[in-house]
Amino acid sequence: MLLNADNNSYLAIIENPNQWAAASLDDTIAKDIKSAALKLRDEFGMSPSQQLISRETMRRRLQIVWDPPGSGKTHFLALFVLWYLTYLADKSVRIGITAYTRAAVKNLLDRIVQVRQRNTNSDFKLISMVRELPKEPIEGMICCQANSLQRHLGHGAVVIGGTVWDWSKVRQAWPEEAGCDIFIIDEGSQVHPKITKFNGVLKHLLVSDAAIGIEMLKQSTGRLIVAGDHMVSLNVITASGDFFLGKGSRHDFGPSTMQLKDNWRMNDELNGFFQQIYGDDYLARYPDIRCSYQKRVWEGLSEHVRQALAADKAISLIKVQGKRNHMLQTEARVVTTVVKAHLQCRNDNLLRPKPYAMIVTPHHRQRNAVRSLLKQEVDDGLVMVDTVEKMQGLECELVIACFTFLRAESEQALDFLLDFRRWNVAVSRARCKVIVVTTNEMLVPRGMKVFQKKETAEGWGFVWLLEQWANQHQSIVHWKDWDDDDDGEFEDF
């Protein structure tokens, strides 16, 4: 879609983003209504940081929500949408939602359905723009293709989710006055922006993806909410580009950025690892959750398997040594051995949701190799295996991150594996335990090329942090596999 040259919001952000972002919208909502709504946030179970962000979002046109892993960003956005529609919105309000992937859009819409089931006072339509219509209707949601959206809008409040491509089709058909009151860009750091600054804020969001969202806003009163990790916040919104924090230090968030400070996913040790990146005021809300195993079965496991699965070590690092040209098969055997042991001896009385283990891989070839072997050994539904991109927004008690396979000795292959986001997403899916399966080749940089690019330098910094953490907690396990015909037994060395 071509940008509309007459779009005042887009031009205003280009000319003076700080001024546009700080524009007060207090007078668009009656003060008595706003006061009552703020008091009712507790009914939605919002944490203090969620309540603060909700309040500030009502004061300005732009709110950037920085969401460290596990901070419940998707749930918060769903809570905010329900809270706003229940207590603040008029009957004709429109809220638009987009994200980098269709899966991320679906994830947020599904969460809105779940939250709505517990808070039934709001009256609005929920519409999902899809590529193909589902065979069966989805409870609480209308599904349609972008070119037929107009038929489903009606006159009441509506929440509409779709990819950027869907919204580009809608924009061509909507009249100027039919914009959104609020437009939410989820996973804002994934829109492949150019990392440049303009008066300290927002310049890198103004690529075609985000510009379409800005175009969908009502000209004078539309609000823009962008949610993303530190890649959307720190490198652009603030003066600091560093992602590691010293003890007691704080990020300078800038005028329009606020952080969700509650880790609803991880136990205390996993949260402690991520505090090195997100600050020591990032607090674990479930600090004591652990994997739990039946003692009788546990004692029958081999020593190296027990070392890898040890429940009192939230992060374990398995260093695999084997034939380089057969590393795919080696990695699959390691993963299958660990997963089988986990499933055999875990306590079923924990009543945790399936899957009980999540295997995350960078490459499709790794995913296929692990799936093929696990399929022979493990019942369907107990384990999930997929690439990093497909795991965004998901979580599991045990996560195994597979980083042994360097596809080629090329700069591009190394850039792919040492992408900070890829490592951050893979490791942060875990609630109780993460096991990183890797090699010395992956952990030791080849020459100085790794440090010539900021992205790969940050990625290797994350890898180095993991190794140091595992070393300090004595949770590094060495596995050797020289024989391709080996049936799964591994020698410690």
C-alpha positions, 0 to 999 in steps of 0.5 A: 500500500502507498502511504497517503500524503495527506495523512496528518498523523504520519506527517506529524510523527515524521516532523516532531515525534515527541510532540505527537507522542505527548499530545494530551487526550485527557479531554476525550474522556469525561473525568468522572468516567475516567476516575471511576474506570481507574478505580475499577482496574482492580476488578481485572486483576492488573498488577501495579505496573499494568495499572500504571501503564493503563493510566498513562495510555489514557494521557497520551497518543503514543504508549510504548510497552516494553515487555521482557519475556514472561511479563504477560504482555499478551495478557496485559493487552487483552486486559487493557482492551477489555477494561477500556471497552467496559468502562471508557469506550463509547458504543462506536469505538474501534480498536485495531490490532496487528503484529508481525506474524498471523500467529501473534495476531491470533494469540492476542485475539484468543487471549481477549476471548479468554479474558472476556469469558471472565469479564462479561460486562463488555459488549463488542464484536471481535473480528479476526481477518484471516487468509482462509475461513475456518471450517468450524466457527470459533466461539466468541469471534467472527472470522472474515477475509479483509475484503469483506470486513465492512459487512461485519462491522455494524454500528457497535464497538469492535476489535479487529485483528489482522496482519499488516497485509490485511490492514493494507487491503482494509485501508484502501476501502475505508473512508478517512473518518472511519479510522481506529480509536486505538491501534495496537502493534504487537511484537513491535520489535519484529517489524524489521525497522531501520535502527535510526533516531529522530529526536530520540524516539520512534524513527525506526517504527516508521517503516511500511508495516508500522506506517500502515498502523499509523494510517489506520488511526483517527486523525485527531484522537487516535491512540497508538500502542506499540508493544515489544522487547528491548529492541523496540525500546532501548535502541531507539526510544532511549539514549542507551543501546546497551542491553546488559544492566549492572546491579541496581542500574535502570534503563532510561526509558524515554518519554513514551516507554514503560516497562511491565515489571512482573515476571509471571512465567519463570521461577526465581533462578530463571528470572535472576538470569534475565534480571541481568538484561532487564533490571533487578526490579523485574520480579518473579511472581511464581519464584518457587515453581520447579520440575518435580520427579518421582524418586524411584524412577529418578534414581534409575536414570543415568548420571548425565541425564540426572545432571541435565534434568536436575530440578534445582538447576533452572539452567543446564548446558549440554555440550555435545561432542560428536561427528560434525557431519552427523550432528543433526542425528546426534542432537536428535538422540540427545533430545529424545533421551532427555525428553523420554526421561523427563516424561517417565519420571515427572510427577503427574499430580502437578496438574500442569497443562500439556505439552510437558516439554517444548523443543525449540530449534533455529533450523527446520532441518533440526526440527524435522530430525527431532520430530522424526525420532521423538515420534517413534518414542513419545505419545502425541501431544506430550511434546511440542517441537518447532522453530523459534519463530513459531514458539513466540508467546508460548511457554512450558515447564521444560524447554530444550533449546537446540543450538548445535547445528551450524549449517555452513561456515558462512557469515550469514549462517553465523548471523542467523544463529547469533541473533539475540532475539532468537536466543532470547525467545528460545530460552525464555519460553521456560517456566521451570527449566531450560536445557541448552544443547550446544557445542564448543564450536557454537560457544567459542567465536571464530575470530573477531567477525562476531564482534563487528556487528552489533546484532551478532555481538549481542547474540554472542553476549547472551550465549556467553552469559548462559555459559557463565551462569551454567558454569557458576551453578555447576550445571554444565553436562558433557555428552559424547557421541562418536558412533552414529549407530549408537542406540542413544547411550552417551558417555560422559567425558 
